[in-house]
Amino acid sequence: MGKELHIETKCLHSGWKPKKGEPRMMPIYQSTTFKYDTSEEMGRLFDLKDEGYFYTRLQNPTNDMVAEKITDLEGGVAGVLTSSGQAANFYAVFNICEAGDHVICASAIYGGTLNLLGVTAKKMGIECTFIDADAPAEELEKAFQPNTKAVFSETISNPALVVLDIEKMAKLAHEHGVPLIVDNTFATPVNCKPFEWGADIVTHSTTKYMDGHAMQVGGAIIDSGKFDWDAYGEKFHGLTRPDESYHGIVYTEHFGKSAYIAKINAQLMRDLGSIPSPMNCFLLNASLESLPLRVERHCYNAQKVAEFLDAHELVGHVNYAGLPNDKYHELAKKYMPNGTCGVISFELKAGREAAVKFMDSLKLASIVTHVADAKTSVLHPASHTHRQLNDEQLKAAGISPGLIRLSVGIENVEDIIDDLAQALEESKTL
């Protein structure tokens, strides 16, 4: 077909294209190994001279077909799936960083990623400078160092719901010869296409909206193919110089625009092995088929809920870019005109104890660590996902002690609002 397909169609048809007599549903290649007729054939695979499958820790057909689908949804050139969103973010950075390098990261991001880059990566010799992504470009300039290798942020931050000015951040990164890596988990490619605004690499926790049913944990890394690694060959020598662990192969020469993902498969998956199971990828693919429908309903419900909370006398503040009075409303209209996500954060005027009472009084919504699936759920970030952070770090991440994260599901919105209303009433009875 000559015309570019719409995302609803891609969610159903990208990745697996059955031929005559083949199953219409993508098959599960539940095998660790793959057979070849000669030793020479296997040797050529290990030398990366031929394409093919030989061990699932490196690549698997089921996994690759789902990666191809998500790559198509994002408009990239190549992608890979990982065992979790955390693994995706780690691989995305570690693929181009090593001891002695430096990365820049927005401070208002998921607590696990903040800890990954601020604590764990530091133990590996990779330093990280955290920035306020809302700061003026001239202020952000000061964070760059000669050894800076990447800039990392989220399109919509978890749980502060900061909307990233992608163009501003991409321009800054490119002026300093480094790629912009963006976690697009909350917006999904249904609502935001970071590559169209200058981002170079996109990551996902596919555990969230892409799976949408809290069935399996997974991650994805997608490369736009637009960053010119050879132009900064000295800085990104892992991609532009011979890899002695693969007989001197130069990834940018051998794989062209797919070099970044090829290196992840050949090096990081080989050595660290954070792969998803083929069964998990099969489940993810089934969920992706309904992603546009679910995202639309999540956003519709969240808008109604945000408006209800914003008007409620017990609620002090609501963070949701769909509200006209929200700080990020205009940025959201620019980058996500069809909606942002189904996640809302808000505070009760009565403070932390009232917030806990509210959460414990919910009947429909569940208190869970998870977010962004079909069922409405609630979480207290300071006590749960971000509890490893001190008060100063919480403030930098945009999280107050009384902040509540509400993940609005796809139930009937009147039922969701009724549950919130009764729990708010209960929160007064301290």
C-alpha positions as CSV (number, residue, x, y, z in Angstrom):
1,M,0.0,0.0,0.0
2,G,1.4,3.4,-1.0
3,K,-0.5,5.5,1.5
4,E,0.8,5.7,5.1
5,L,-1.5,3.6,7.3
6,H,-3.2,5.1,10.3
7,I,-2.0,4.0,13.8
8,E,-5.2,2.0,14.5
9,T,-4.5,-0.1,11.4
10,K,-0.8,-0.5,12.3
11,C,-1.7,-1.7,15.8
12,L,-3.5,-4.6,14.1
13,H,-1.4,-5.4,11.1
14,S,2.3,-4.3,11.6
15,G,4.9,-6.9,12.6
16,W,3.4,-10.2,11.6
17,K,2.2,-10.5,8.0
18,P,1.0,-14.1,7.4
19,K,1.4,-15.7,4.0
20,K,-0.9,-18.3,2.5
21,G,-1.8,-21.0,4.9
22,E,-0.1,-19.4,7.9
23,P,-1.8,-18.5,11.1
24,R,-3.6,-15.1,11.2
25,M,-2.5,-14.6,14.8
26,M,1.2,-14.1,15.3
27,P,2.8,-17.4,16.5
28,I,4.7,-18.0,19.7
29,Y,8.3,-19.2,19.0
30,Q,8.7,-20.7,22.5
31,S,12.2,-22.1,21.9
32,T,15.6,-21.2,23.2
33,T,17.5,-22.5,20.2
34,F,17.2,-22.8,16.4
35,K,18.5,-25.5,14.1
36,Y,20.9,-25.2,11.2
37,D,22.3,-27.7,8.8
38,T,26.0,-26.9,8.9
39,S,28.6,-25.5,11.3
40,E,29.5,-22.8,8.8
41,E,25.9,-21.5,8.8
42,M,25.9,-21.2,12.6
43,G,29.4,-19.6,12.5
44,R,28.3,-16.9,10.1
45,L,25.4,-16.0,12.5
46,F,27.8,-15.6,15.4
47,D,30.0,-13.4,13.2
48,L,27.0,-11.2,12.3
49,K,27.6,-11.9,8.6
50,D,24.2,-13.5,8.1
51,E,20.8,-12.7,9.6
52,G,18.9,-15.3,11.5
53,Y,18.1,-16.8,14.9
54,F,20.2,-19.1,16.9
55,Y,19.6,-18.3,20.6
56,T,16.6,-16.5,22.1
57,R,18.8,-14.5,24.6
58,L,20.0,-12.6,21.6
59,Q,16.9,-12.5,19.4
60,N,13.6,-14.4,18.9
61,P,11.1,-14.2,16.0
62,T,8.1,-13.5,18.2
63,N,9.9,-10.8,20.1
64,D,11.2,-9.2,16.9
65,M,7.8,-9.1,15.3
66,V,6.4,-7.2,18.3
67,A,9.4,-4.9,18.3
68,E,8.8,-4.3,14.6
69,K,5.2,-3.3,15.3
70,I,6.1,-0.8,18.1
71,T,8.9,0.6,15.8
72,D,6.3,1.2,13.1
73,L,4.0,2.9,15.6
74,E,6.7,5.3,16.7
75,G,8.0,5.9,13.1
76,G,11.5,4.5,13.9
77,V,14.0,2.3,11.9
78,A,14.7,-0.4,14.4
79,G,13.6,-1.6,17.8
80,V,14.2,-4.1,20.5
81,L,12.1,-5.5,23.4
82,T,13.5,-5.9,26.9
83,S,12.3,-7.7,30.1
84,S,11.1,-4.4,31.7
85,G,10.9,-0.7,31.3
86,Q,13.8,-0.3,33.7
87,A,15.9,-2.6,31.5
88,A,14.9,-0.5,28.4
89,N,16.1,2.7,30.0
90,F,19.3,1.2,31.3
91,Y,20.2,-0.3,27.9
92,A,19.2,2.9,26.1
93,V,21.8,4.8,28.1
94,F,24.4,2.1,28.7
95,N,24.6,1.4,25.0
96,I,26.4,4.6,24.4
97,C,27.9,5.4,27.9
98,E,30.7,3.9,29.9
99,A,32.8,4.7,33.0
100,G,33.9,8.3,32.8
101,D,30.9,9.5,30.8
102,H,28.1,11.9,31.8
103,V,24.4,12.1,31.1
104,I,21.8,14.8,31.7
105,C,18.4,13.8,33.0
106,A,15.2,15.7,33.9
107,S,14.6,15.5,37.6
108,A,10.8,15.1,37.4
109,I,10.8,11.4,36.2
110,Y,9.8,8.0,37.5
111,G,11.6,7.3,40.8
112,G,13.1,4.0,39.6
113,T,14.7,5.7,36.6
114,L,15.9,8.5,38.8
115,N,17.6,6.0,41.1
116,L,19.0,4.1,38.2
117,L,20.7,7.1,36.7
118,G,21.5,8.9,39.9
119,V,22.7,6.0,42.1
120,T,23.3,2.7,40.2
121,A,24.9,4.3,37.1
122,K,27.2,6.3,39.4
123,K,28.5,3.0,40.8
124,M,29.4,2.1,37.2
125,G,31.3,5.3,36.7
126,I,28.6,7.2,34.8
127,E,27.8,10.6,36.3
128,C,24.3,12.2,36.0
129,T,23.3,15.8,36.3
130,F,19.6,16.3,37.1
131,I,17.9,19.4,35.6
132,D,14.6,21.2,35.8
133,A,13.4,20.6,32.2
134,D,11.2,23.7,32.5
135,A,14.2,26.0,32.9
136,P,15.2,28.3,30.1
137,A,17.6,26.9,27.5
138,E,20.4,29.2,28.6
139,E,20.1,27.8,32.1
140,L,20.1,24.2,30.8
141,E,23.2,24.9,28.7
142,K,25.3,24.9,32.0
143,A,24.6,21.2,32.6
144,F,26.5,20.0,29.5
145,Q,30.0,18.8,29.9
146,P,32.7,17.6,27.4
147,N,31.9,14.0,28.3
148,T,28.1,14.3,28.1
149,K,26.8,11.4,26.0
150,A,23.0,11.8,26.2
151,V,20.0,13.7,27.5
152,F,17.1,11.7,29.1
153,S,13.6,12.7,29.9
154,E,9.9,11.5,29.8
155,T,7.3,13.0,27.4
156,I,4.9,13.0,30.4
157,S,6.6,12.5,33.7
158,N,5.5,9.9,36.2
159,P,3.9,10.9,38.6
160,A,4.4,14.8,38.4
161,L,2.8,14.9,34.9
162,V,5.3,17.4,33.6
163,V,5.0,17.7,29.8
164,L,8.4,17.9,28.1
165,D,9.1,20.6,25.6
166,I,10.6,18.1,23.2
167,E,11.8,20.6,20.5
168,K,13.6,22.7,23.1
169,M,15.4,19.7,24.6
170,A,16.2,18.1,21.3
171,K,17.7,21.4,20.0
172,L,19.9,21.6,23.1
173,A,21.1,18.0,22.8
174,H,21.9,18.3,19.2
175,E,23.8,21.6,19.6
176,H,26.1,19.6,21.9
177,G,26.3,16.6,19.7
178,V,24.4,14.1,21.8
179,P,21.0,12.3,21.3
180,L,17.8,13.0,23.2
181,I,16.4,9.8,24.7
182,V,12.7,10.1,25.6
183,D,10.5,7.7,27.7
184,N,7.1,7.8,25.9
185,T,5.4,5.4,28.2
186,F,2.5,7.6,29.4
187,A,1.6,9.3,26.1
188,T,2.2,6.2,23.9
189,P,2.7,6.7,20.2
190,V,-1.1,7.0,19.9
191,N,-0.9,10.5,21.5
192,C,2.7,11.6,21.0
193,K,5.4,11.0,18.3
194,P,8.6,12.2,19.8
195,F,10.6,11.6,16.7
196,E,8.6,14.1,14.8
197,W,9.8,16.8,17.3
198,G,13.5,15.9,17.3
199,A,13.9,13.1,19.8
200,D,16.4,10.4,18.7
201,I,15.6,7.4,20.8
202,V,12.3,6.4,22.5
203,T,11.8,4.0,25.3
204,H,8.7,2.4,26.8
205,S,7.6,0.4,29.8
206,T,5.3,-1.8,27.8
207,T,4.0,-2.9,31.1
208,K,1.8,0.1,31.2
209,Y,-0.7,1.2,28.5
210,M,0.8,-1.0,25.8
211,D,0.0,-4.1,27.8
212,G,-3.0,-2.4,29.5
213,H,-4.2,-5.3,31.5
214,A,-1.4,-5.8,34.1
215,M,-0.5,-9.1,32.6
216,Q,3.2,-8.9,31.9
217,V,6.2,-6.8,32.5
218,G,8.3,-5.5,29.5
219,G,10.1,-2.7,27.8
220,A,11.0,-1.4,24.4
221,I,13.7,0.8,22.8
222,I,13.1,2.3,19.4
223,D,15.7,4.2,17.3
224,S,14.7,7.0,14.9
225,G,17.8,6.3,12.8
226,K,18.3,10.1,12.5
227,F,21.2,10.7,14.9
228,D,24.5,10.7,13.0
229,W,26.8,8.6,15.2
230,D,29.7,8.9,12.7
231,A,29.6,12.7,12.9
232,Y,30.7,12.3,16.5
233,G,32.7,9.1,16.1
234,E,35.2,9.9,18.8
235,K,32.4,10.4,21.3
236,F,30.4,7.3,20.3
237,H,33.4,5.0,19.6
238,G,31.4,1.9,20.7
239,L,29.4,2.3,17.5
240,T,32.0,3.8,15.1
241,R,35.1,1.7,16.0
242,P,35.8,-2.0,15.6
243,D,34.2,-4.2,18.3
244,E,36.8,-6.8,19.1
245,S,34.2,-9.0,20.8
246,Y,32.7,-9.5,17.3
247,H,35.8,-9.8,15.1
248,G,36.2,-6.1,14.6
249,I,32.8,-5.3,13.3
250,V,32.0,-1.6,13.1
251,Y,28.3,-1.2,13.8
252,T,27.6,2.0,11.8
253,E,29.4,0.6,8.8
254,H,27.7,-2.8,8.9
255,F,24.2,-1.9,10.0
256,G,23.8,1.7,8.9
257,K,20.8,3.5,10.5
258,S,20.1,0.4,12.6
259,A,23.5,0.4,14.2
260,Y,22.3,1.5,17.7
261,I,19.7,-1.3,18.0
262,A,22.1,-3.9,16.4
263,K,24.7,-3.1,19.1
264,I,22.1,-3.6,21.9
265,N,21.2,-7.0,20.5
266,A,24.8,-8.0,19.8
267,Q,26.5,-6.7,23.0
268,L,24.0,-5.9,25.8
269,M,21.6,-8.8,25.2
270,R,24.5,-11.2,24.8
271,D,26.2,-10.1,28.0
272,L,23.3,-9.0,30.3
273,G,20.4,-10.9,28.8
274,S,17.4,-8.8,29.9
275,I,15.0,-10.4,27.4
276,P,11.3,-10.8,27.5
277,S,9.8,-14.3,27.1
278,P,8.1,-15.0,23.7
279,M,4.9,-15.7,25.7
280,N,5.0,-12.2,27.2
281,C,5.6,-10.7,23.8
282,F,2.6,-12.6,22.4
283,L,0.4,-11.2,25.2
284,L,1.8,-7.7,24.5
285,N,1.0,-8.0,20.8
286,A,-2.6,-9.0,21.6
287,S,-2.9,-5.9,23.8
288,L,-1.4,-3.6,21.2
289,E,-4.2,-4.4,18.9
290,S,-6.7,-2.4,21.1
291,L,-4.2,0.3,22.2
292,P,-5.8,3.2,20.3
293,L,-9.3,2.3,21.6
294,R,-8.2,2.0,25.2
295,V,-6.0,5.2,25.1
296,E,-9.0,7.2,23.8
297,R,-11.2,5.9,26.6
298,H,-8.5,6.5,29.3
299,C,-8.2,10.1,28.1
300,Y,-11.9,10.7,28.0
301,N,-12.4,9.4,31.5
302,A,-9.4,11.2,32.9
303,Q,-10.6,14.5,31.6
304,K,-14.0,14.1,33.3
305,V,-12.4,13.0,36.5
306,A,-9.9,15.8,36.4
307,E,-12.7,18.3,36.0
308,F,-14.6,16.7,38.9
309,L,-11.6,16.9,41.2
310,D,-10.6,20.4,40.1
311,A,-14.1,21.6,41.2
312,H,-14.2,19.8,44.5
313,E,-13.9,21.8,47.7
314,L,-11.6,19.3,49.4
315,V,-9.0,19.2,46.6
316,G,-6.2,21.7,46.7
317,H,-4.6,21.2,43.3
318,V,-5.0,18.9,40.3
319,N,-2.2,18.1,37.8
320,Y,-3.6,17.2,34.4
321,A,-2.6,18.9,31.2
322,G,-6.1,18.6,29.8
323,L,-7.3,21.3,32.3
324,P,-7.1,24.8,30.8
325,N,-5.6,26.1,34.0
326,D,-2.8,23.5,34.0
327,K,0.8,24.7,33.7
328,Y,1.4,22.3,30.8
329,H,-1.9,22.8,28.9
330,E,-0.3,24.7,26.0
331,L,2.6,22.3,25.6
332,A,0.2,19.4,25.7
333,K,-1.9,21.0,22.9
334,K,1.3,21.3,20.8
335,Y,2.7,17.8,21.3
336,M,-0.4,15.8,22.2
337,P,-3.5,17.4,20.6
338,N,-5.6,14.3,20.9
339,G,-5.0,13.8,24.7
340,T,-2.2,13.0,27.1
341,C,-2.9,10.0,29.2
342,G,-5.2,8.6,31.9
343,V,-3.0,9.5,34.9
344,I,-3.9,12.4,37.2
345,S,-2.1,13.6,40.3
346,F,-3.8,15.8,43.0
347,E,-3.5,16.9,46.6
348,L,-6.1,17.2,49.3
349,K,-6.2,20.4,51.2
350,A,-6.2,18.5,54.5
351,G,-2.8,17.0,53.8
352,R,-1.1,13.6,54.0
353,E,-3.4,11.9,56.6
354,A,-6.5,12.9,54.7
355,A,-4.9,11.5,51.5
356,V,-4.2,8.2,53.2
357,K,-7.8,8.1,54.6
358,F,-9.1,8.9,51.1
359,M,-7.1,6.0,49.5
360,D,-8.2,3.5,52.1
361,S,-11.9,4.5,51.6
362,L,-11.9,3.7,47.9
363,K,-14.1,0.8,46.8
364,L,-13.8,0.5,43.1
365,A,-10.2,1.9,42.7
366,S,-7.4,-0.3,44.0
367,I,-4.2,0.6,45.8
368,V,-1.5,-0.9,43.7
369,T,2.0,-0.2,42.6
370,H,0.9,-0.4,39.0
371,V,-0.3,2.3,36.8
372,A,-1.9,2.7,33.3
373,D,-4.0,-0.4,33.0
374,A,-7.7,-0.9,32.3
375,K,-8.7,-0.8,35.9
376,T,-8.7,2.4,38.0
377,S,-5.9,2.4,40.6
378,V,-4.4,4.8,43.1
379,L,-1.0,5.2,44.7
380,H,0.9,7.5,47.1
381,P,4.2,8.2,45.4
382,A,6.1,9.4,48.6
383,S,5.2,6.2,50.4
384,H,5.5,3.8,47.4
385,T,7.3,4.3,44.1
386,H,9.5,7.2,45.4
387,R,10.0,6.2,49.0
388,Q,13.7,5.8,48.5
389,L,14.0,9.6,47.9
390,N,14.6,12.1,50.6
391,D,12.4,15.3,50.9
392,E,14.8,17.4,48.8
393,Q,14.8,14.7,46.0
394,L,11.0,14.4,46.2
395,K,10.6,18.2,45.8
396,A,13.0,18.1,42.7
397,A,10.9,15.3,41.3
398,G,7.7,17.4,41.7
399,I,6.3,15.2,44.4
400,S,4.9,16.6,47.6
401,P,4.3,14.3,50.7
402,G,0.5,14.5,50.1
403,L,0.5,13.9,46.4
404,I,-1.9,11.2,45.1
405,R,-1.4,9.5,41.8
406,L,-4.7,8.3,40.2
407,S,-4.6,6.1,37.2
408,V,-8.1,6.4,35.6
409,G,-9.2,3.2,34.0
410,I,-11.8,2.4,31.3
411,E,-14.7,1.7,33.5
412,N,-17.9,3.8,33.2
413,V,-16.7,7.2,34.2
414,E,-19.8,7.8,36.4
415,D,-18.8,4.8,38.5
416,I,-15.3,6.1,38.9
417,I,-16.5,9.6,40.0
418,D,-19.0,8.1,42.4
419,D,-16.2,6.1,44.1
420,L,-14.0,9.2,44.4
421,A,-16.8,11.3,45.7
422,Q,-17.6,8.9,48.6
423,A,-13.9,8.4,49.4
424,L,-13.5,12.2,49.6
425,E,-16.4,12.4,52.0
426,E,-14.8,9.7,54.1
427,S,-11.5,11.6,54.2
428,K,-13.1,14.3,56.3
429,T,-13.8,11.9,59.2
430,L,-10.3,11.8,60.6
